[in-house]
């Protein structure tokens, strides 16, 4: 696996997600503040609900998150690996 990068830059996150045809989402009925964020890549998952970028980044910032992501896999393919982590 190639190296992963962490960022809190909204534009960088949005570009990465949209380049992979992803959409901002959250887990339905999650108990945490605003919901658990996810990136929806279009696979069938009834547990997710699409949200606006504004709502996504509000939750992201309020929960002081970083977006850990990988640009390419070890073989050079476009990667969709991503994870939300605490900024600390």
C-alpha positions as CSV (number, residue, x, y, z in Angstrom):
1,X,0.0,0.0,0.0
2,X,1.2,3.5,-0.8
3,X,1.6,6.1,1.9
4,X,-1.5,7.8,3.4
5,X,-1.8,11.6,4.0
6,X,-3.8,13.4,6.6
7,X,-5.5,16.8,6.1
8,X,-8.1,19.1,7.4
9,X,-8.2,21.2,4.2
10,X,-11.8,21.3,3.0
11,X,-10.9,21.9,-0.7
12,X,-8.3,19.1,-0.7
13,X,-10.8,16.7,0.8
14,X,-13.6,17.7,-1.6
15,X,-11.3,17.4,-4.7
16,X,-10.1,13.9,-3.5
17,X,-13.7,12.7,-2.9
18,X,-15.1,14.1,-6.2
19,X,-12.2,12.7,-8.3
20,X,-13.3,9.3,-7.1
21,X,-17.0,10.0,-7.7
22,X,-17.7,10.0,-4.0
23,X,-20.3,11.9,-2.1
24,X,-20.4,13.3,1.5
25,X,-22.5,11.0,3.8
26,X,-23.1,10.1,7.3
27,X,-24.4,7.0,9.1
28,X,-28.1,7.2,9.7
29,X,-29.2,7.5,13.3
30,X,-25.7,7.7,14.7
31,X,-25.5,8.9,18.3
32,X,-22.4,11.0,18.0
33,X,-22.5,14.8,17.4
34,X,-23.9,15.3,13.9
35,X,-23.4,11.7,12.9
36,X,-20.5,9.5,11.8
37,X,-19.1,10.8,8.6
38,X,-18.5,8.5,5.6
39,X,-17.7,8.9,1.9
40,X,-20.3,7.2,-0.2
41,X,-18.9,5.8,-3.5
42,X,-22.3,4.6,-4.8
43,X,-22.3,1.0,-3.5
44,X,-25.7,0.1,-2.1
45,X,-25.7,0.8,1.7
46,X,-29.0,1.7,3.4
47,X,-27.1,2.7,6.5
48,X,-25.8,5.9,4.8
49,X,-27.6,9.1,4.0
50,X,-26.2,11.8,1.7
51,X,-25.5,15.2,3.2
52,X,-24.4,18.5,1.8
53,X,-20.7,19.5,1.8
54,X,-21.7,22.3,4.2
55,X,-23.2,19.9,6.7
56,X,-20.3,17.4,6.2
57,X,-17.6,20.1,6.9
58,X,-19.6,21.5,9.9
59,X,-19.6,18.0,11.5
60,X,-15.9,17.5,10.4
61,X,-14.8,20.7,12.1
62,X,-17.0,20.5,15.2
63,X,-15.5,17.0,15.9
64,X,-12.0,18.2,15.2
65,X,-11.3,15.5,12.6
66,X,-8.6,14.9,10.0
67,X,-9.1,13.1,6.8
68,X,-6.6,10.3,6.2
69,X,-6.5,9.3,2.6
70,X,-4.3,7.5,0.0
71,X,-3.9,8.9,-3.5
72,X,-2.6,5.7,-5.3
73,X,-2.2,2.1,-4.4
74,X,1.2,0.4,-4.5
75,X,0.5,-0.7,-8.1
76,X,-0.3,2.9,-9.1
77,X,-4.1,2.5,-9.3
78,X,-6.4,5.3,-8.0
79,X,-7.1,4.5,-4.3
80,X,-10.3,5.1,-2.4
81,X,-8.8,4.4,1.0
82,X,-9.9,6.9,3.6
83,X,-10.5,7.2,7.3
84,X,-11.5,9.9,9.7
85,X,-9.2,10.4,12.7
86,X,-8.9,12.8,15.7
87,X,-6.7,15.8,15.1
88,X,-4.8,15.1,18.3
